[in-house]
Amino acid sequence: MALPHLHLISFPLCPFVQRSVILLKHKNVPFELTLLNPQELPDWFLERSPTGKVPLLLVDQDTAVFESAVISEYVDDITPPPMLPTAPLERALERAWIAFVSDLVMAMHRWMTAPTEEAFRTAGDEAAKGLQRLEAQCKAAPCFSGPDLSLLDAALAPVLMRLDLLQDPDGPWQPDDYPLLASWWRHVSSLPEVKESIVEDFRERLVRFLNAQEGFAGPRLAAGLAARGH
């Protein structure tokens, strides 16, 4: 059966879009990618996206599918063999942990953009608690739950990519505190579908994004990232 034409709409730095890109590349699915400026959204996007957010997946340029977890499951459904477990309980648990990771993404964003030192430490503590929960679940065998990449791996990889890049001494990600997640990340970060899931100038864009934030966290994290170079 021929696959539909898939057109993914993205922002260059969005971690939710990145999980869709990882999945599409892992499954070798042809897709078109359009990057938008989140400060200058075109009318056609706002008309097609009910939430005004990315990712947005246009199927045959006609039907718009939104919400990253839903897009992932749709892509998984049309490209057998499935990555999501077929057993109802295992399937429910993976969906639940993907939702958990989505909350962690938001905690990470609050940490990256915290206006004050107090907010920076509060958001960092929140993100660290999420990482502790994931450490307790991770099998690192060598993927999160076993030998093969899962939808949960694709959801979590963008978080660790950003935290590992930022490497703040007071940040939530201290690899020695999370040996299983660190082992998992060493494996997953080496996969072509993960390495190729970001724009070429991702680091430079991230520095600019952080420098544009007012307050405590952004300029601090940007300075550290810029100082470490490539």
Beta strands, then each sheet from edge to edge (+ up, - down):
strand 1: 6-10
strand 2: 32-35
strand 3: 56-59
strand 4: 63-66
sheet 1: 2+ 1+ 3- 4+
end
